[in-house]
Amino acid sequence: MRFAVVIPFYQRDSGILSRALTSVFQQELPAGASLQVFIVDDSSPTPAAAEVELLPEVQRARVTLMRQPNGGPGAARNTGLDAVAEGGFDYVAFLDSDDFWAKDHLAEALALLERGYDFYFCDHLRTEDDITYFNRTERLRILRELRSEGVTVIDADLPILAFDRRILTSAYVETYLSQTSTIVVRQGFVQDLRFDTRLRNAGEDHMFWISLVMAGARTVVSWKCNVFCGQGVNIYFDAFDWTSTKVVDRIGYMLMFFQMVGRSFDLAPEDRATLGGMIRRYRRAYSYLFLRALLQRKKPSFALMWKLAAGDPALLPAMPWRFLSVLPNREAESKTW
């Protein structure tokens, strides 16, 4: 059984990649299983090669290092997937360079995938938090207790549950369920599927996971926390500074993501209704934040604005009205962005 581990790399501080790689090479794999690591240096200010060279020779032999012009995390993962496609691997695991795994992460994923599932993810904890993502996310708390048609109970205590496409599609349209470093997927499902690089700052991984589910990937979810997320460079989380124009771009890319979901997939009527609500929310958010930035004499991305307007011609004419409608309740509304 062969694992490929894909790590996109763009960091300013040294030592971050070394921690991630330590967790990879400490994986307690079953007999006969092996792994190869594919690191894609996305023109990082701190080059990945410096930390790879510190590895023992036996570990360096299991690392394929590539470097490319900066294209963002989706483009870097795509380069890794292109390399993996030629290698005859059974499973692909994703790991962001500032994250790390528990020692049994891959073994536990493998045990479930070998039962006939294609797509696995588990809970995770950000190192600055005191509660895991699954425990603080309402939709995942609901899924944990769900016992209906379309749910298979594998372990009732943890729990470990498998969900059909209908349930997962509804959940993914509403909520970001699976952090990238928790994902292990059967390689055949990503032989040709790639991250959409148009969603550079947000949504590219969310789109990828929905695509997997819609393609028929049988999905199993563990509520065990086997992944820990650090505090390196993160395009998405770096864009939560409300004083920065980066937050305008993040919201713009989220709007683009939801619009792309609507154009790309045949959704059930109730899911399309949910999606419509998300699009309306992010139209309001983007309009408010874009015009606020201009009033503060800051310069948000006009290139992104024109891309959004091209697919949503009513966006620009309605911006002033949406700005004024958000203004009185901006603090309450911003909590949903």
C-alpha positions in Angstrom: 0.0 0.0 0.0 1.6 3.3 -1.1 0.8 6.7 0.2 1.7 10.0 -1.5 1.9 13.0 0.8 1.4 16.4 -0.9 2.8 19.4 0.9 2.6 22.9 -0.6 5.2 25.2 0.9 5.3 28.9 1.4 6.7 30.1 4.7 8.7 33.0 6.1 10.1 31.2 9.2 12.4 28.2 9.3 11.6 25.1 11.3 8.0 24.9 10.3 8.4 22.4 7.5 10.7 20.3 9.7 7.9 19.8 12.3 5.5 18.7 9.5 8.0 16.3 8.1 8.8 14.8 11.5 5.1 14.0 11.9 5.1 12.3 8.5 8.1 10.1 9.1 6.8 9.2 12.5 3.7 7.6 11.1 3.1 4.1 12.4 2.2 2.4 9.2 1.1 -1.2 8.9 3.5 -3.8 7.4 3.8 -3.4 3.7 2.7 0.2 3.6 5.1 3.0 2.5 5.0 6.7 1.7 6.6 9.2 -0.6 6.5 13.0 0.2 6.0 15.5 -2.6 6.9 19.1 -1.4 6.1 21.9 -3.8 8.0 25.1 -2.9 5.8 27.9 -4.2 8.6 30.4 -4.4 8.8 30.5 -0.6 10.9 33.3 1.1 12.4 30.5 3.2 13.3 27.8 0.7 12.1 24.3 1.5 15.5 22.8 0.4 17.2 24.1 3.5 15.0 22.0 5.7 14.9 19.0 3.5 18.7 18.9 3.5 18.6 18.5 7.3 16.7 15.1 7.0 18.6 11.8 7.5 19.5 10.3 4.2 16.9 7.5 4.4 14.2 10.2 4.8 15.6 12.5 2.1 15.3 9.5 -0.3 11.5 9.6 0.3 11.1 13.2 -0.5 10.5 14.7 -4.0 11.1 18.4 -3.9 9.8 20.7 -6.6 9.9 24.5 -7.0 7.6 26.7 -9.0 6.7 30.4 -9.5 4.3 31.5 -6.9 0.8 30.4 -7.7 -0.9 29.9 -4.4 -1.7 26.8 -2.4 -4.1 25.3 -5.0 -1.6 25.6 -7.8 1.1 24.1 -5.6 -1.1 21.1 -4.7 -1.9 20.6 -8.4 1.8 20.4 -9.2 2.1 17.7 -6.5 -0.9 15.8 -7.8 0.6 15.9 -11.4 3.7 14.2 -10.0 1.7 11.7 -8.0 -0.4 10.8 -11.0 2.7 9.2 -12.6 3.7 7.1 -9.6 1.2 4.3 -9.1 0.1 5.3 -5.6 -2.9 4.0 -3.8 -3.8 6.9 -1.6 -3.0 10.7 -1.5 -2.8 12.5 1.8 -2.6 16.3 2.0 -0.6 18.2 4.6 -0.1 21.9 4.9 3.4 22.8 5.8 2.6 24.5 9.1 0.4 21.5 10.3 1.3 18.1 11.8 -0.2 14.7 12.3 -0.7 12.3 15.2 1.4 9.2 14.7 -1.6 7.0 13.8 -3.3 9.4 11.4 -2.5 7.5 8.2 -2.9 4.0 9.7 -6.4 4.9 10.9 -7.3 6.4 7.6 -6.0 3.4 5.8 -8.0 1.0 8.0 -11.2 2.8 7.0 -10.4 3.3 3.3 -9.6 -0.4 3.0 -13.2 -1.1 3.9 -14.2 0.3 0.6 -14.3 4.1 1.2 -12.6 6.6 -1.0 -12.5 9.9 0.9 -11.6 10.2 4.6 -11.3 13.2 6.9 -11.1 13.6 10.7 -11.3 16.3 13.3 -8.5 18.9 13.9 -7.3 21.4 16.4 -5.6 24.7 15.8 -2.7 25.0 18.3 -4.0 28.3 19.6 -7.5 26.9 20.3 -8.9 24.9 23.2 -11.7 23.2 21.3 -11.6 21.2 18.2 -13.1 22.2 14.9 -15.8 19.5 14.9 -16.9 20.5 18.4 -17.3 24.2 17.6 -18.9 23.8 14.2 -22.7 23.5 14.4 -23.2 21.4 11.2 -20.6 18.9 12.3 -22.2 18.6 15.7 -25.5 17.8 14.0 -23.8 15.2 11.7 -22.3 13.5 14.7 -25.8 12.8 16.1 -27.4 11.9 12.8 -28.8 8.4 12.5 -30.9 8.2 9.4 -31.0 6.7 6.0 -27.7 7.5 4.3 -25.7 7.2 7.5 -23.5 4.1 8.3 -22.3 3.8 11.9 -18.8 2.3 12.0 -17.9 3.3 15.6 -20.7 4.7 17.7 -18.4 5.9 20.5 -15.8 8.1 18.7 -17.9 8.3 16.5 -16.8 7.2 13.0 -19.6 7.6 10.4 -20.0 7.2 6.7 -22.4 9.5 4.8 -24.0 9.3 1.4 -23.7 11.9 -1.2 -27.0 13.6 -0.5 -26.2 14.3 3.2 -22.6 15.4 2.5 -23.6 17.7 -0.4 -26.1 19.5 1.8 -23.5 19.9 4.6 -20.7 21.1 2.3 -22.9 23.7 0.6 -23.6 25.2 4.0 -20.3 24.6 5.9 -16.6 24.0 5.4 -16.3 20.5 6.8 -12.8 19.2 6.2 -9.6 21.0 6.8 -7.0 20.1 4.1 -4.5 18.4 6.3 -7.1 15.9 7.5 -7.8 14.5 4.0 -6.7 11.1 2.7 -8.3 10.1 -0.6 -8.1 7.1 -3.0 -5.7 8.2 -5.7 -8.0 7.2 -8.6 -10.4 9.9 -7.6 -7.7 12.6 -8.0 -6.0 11.2 -11.0 -7.5 14.0 -13.1 -9.3 16.3 -10.6 -7.4 19.4 -9.7 -7.8 22.5 -7.4 -9.4 25.5 -9.1 -6.7 28.1 -9.2 -9.2 30.9 -9.9 -10.0 30.6 -6.2 -6.6 31.8 -5.1 -7.3 33.2 -1.6 -10.3 31.1 -0.4 -12.5 28.3 -1.5 -10.2 26.2 -3.7 -10.1 23.3 -1.2 -13.8 23.5 -0.4 -14.6 23.3 -4.1 -12.3 20.3 -4.4 -14.0 18.3 -1.6 -17.4 19.0 -3.0 -16.2 17.8 -6.4 -15.0 14.6 -4.8 -18.4 14.0 -3.2 -20.3 14.8 -6.4 -18.0 12.4 -8.3 -19.3 9.6 -6.1 -16.4 9.3 -3.6 -17.7 7.1 -0.7 -16.9 9.2 2.4 -16.1 8.3 5.9 -15.5 10.7 8.8 -13.8 10.2 12.1 -14.4 12.5 15.1 -11.0 11.6 16.5 -8.6 14.6 16.4 -5.5 13.4 14.6 -4.4 16.7 13.0 -3.0 19.8 14.6 -2.8 23.1 12.7 0.0 25.6 13.4 0.5 29.3 12.8 2.6 29.7 9.7 1.7 31.7 6.6 -1.9 31.0 5.8 -3.6 33.0 3.0 -7.1 32.4 4.3 -6.5 33.1 8.1 -4.2 36.0 7.3 -7.2 37.7 5.7 -9.2 38.0 8.9 -7.7 41.4 9.7 -10.7 43.8 9.3 -8.3 46.8 8.9 -6.7 45.2 5.8 -7.9 45.0 2.2 -7.0 41.3 2.4 -10.3 40.7 4.1 -12.1 42.2 1.0 -10.3 39.7 -1.2 -11.2 36.8 1.1 -14.9 37.7 1.0 -14.7 38.3 -2.8 -13.2 34.8 -3.3 -15.9 33.3 -1.1 -18.6 34.9 -3.2 -16.9 33.6 -6.3 -16.7 30.1 -4.8 -20.4 29.9 -4.0 -21.3 31.2 -7.4 -19.1 28.6 -9.0 -20.7 25.8 -6.9 -24.1 27.0 -8.3 -22.9 26.9 -11.9 -20.9 23.6 -11.6 -23.2 21.1 -9.8 -26.7 19.8 -10.1 -28.0 20.5 -6.6 -31.2 19.5 -4.9 -33.8 22.4 -4.6 -33.2 22.7 -0.8 -29.4 22.9 -1.4 -29.8 25.5 -4.1 -31.9 27.5 -1.7 -29.2 27.3 0.9 -26.6 28.3 -1.7 -28.7 31.3 -2.7 -28.7 32.5 0.9 -24.9 32.2 1.0 -24.5 34.1 -2.2 -26.8 36.9 -0.9 -24.8 37.0 2.4 -21.4 37.3 0.6 -22.7 39.9 -1.9 -23.7 42.1 1.0 -20.4 41.5 2.8 -18.3 42.2 -0.3 -20.2 45.3 -1.3 -19.9 46.7 2.2 -16.2 45.9 2.7 -15.2 47.0 -0.9 -16.9 50.4 -0.5 -15.7 50.8 3.1 -12.1 50.3 1.8 -12.5 53.0 -0.8 -14.0 55.4 1.7 -10.9 54.7 3.9 -8.7 55.6 0.9 -7.4 52.0 0.6 -7.1 50.1 -2.6 -8.9 46.7 -2.7 -8.3 44.5 -5.8 -10.1 45.9 -8.8 -9.1 42.9 -10.8 -11.0 40.6 -8.5 -14.0 43.1 -8.6 -14.2 43.0 -12.4 -14.0 39.2 -12.4 -16.9 39.0 -10.0 -18.9 41.6 -12.0 -18.3 39.7 -15.2 -20.2 36.7 -13.7 -22.7 38.7 -11.7 -23.6 41.9 -13.6 -26.0 43.1 -10.9 -23.2 43.2 -8.3 -21.8 46.7 -9.0 -25.1 48.6 -9.5 -26.4 47.3 -6.2 -23.2 47.9 -4.2 -24.3 51.3 -2.7 -27.6 50.0 -1.6 -26.1 46.9 0.0 -23.4 49.1 1.7 -26.1 51.2 3.3 -28.3 48.2 4.3 -25.3 46.6 6.0 -24.0 49.7 7.7 -26.5 49.9 10.7 -26.0 46.2 11.6 -22.4 45.7 10.4 -21.1 44.3 13.7 -23.8 41.6 13.9 -23.5 40.7 10.2 -19.7 40.5 10.2 -19.9 37.6 12.6 -21.3 35.5 9.8 -18.5 36.4 7.3 
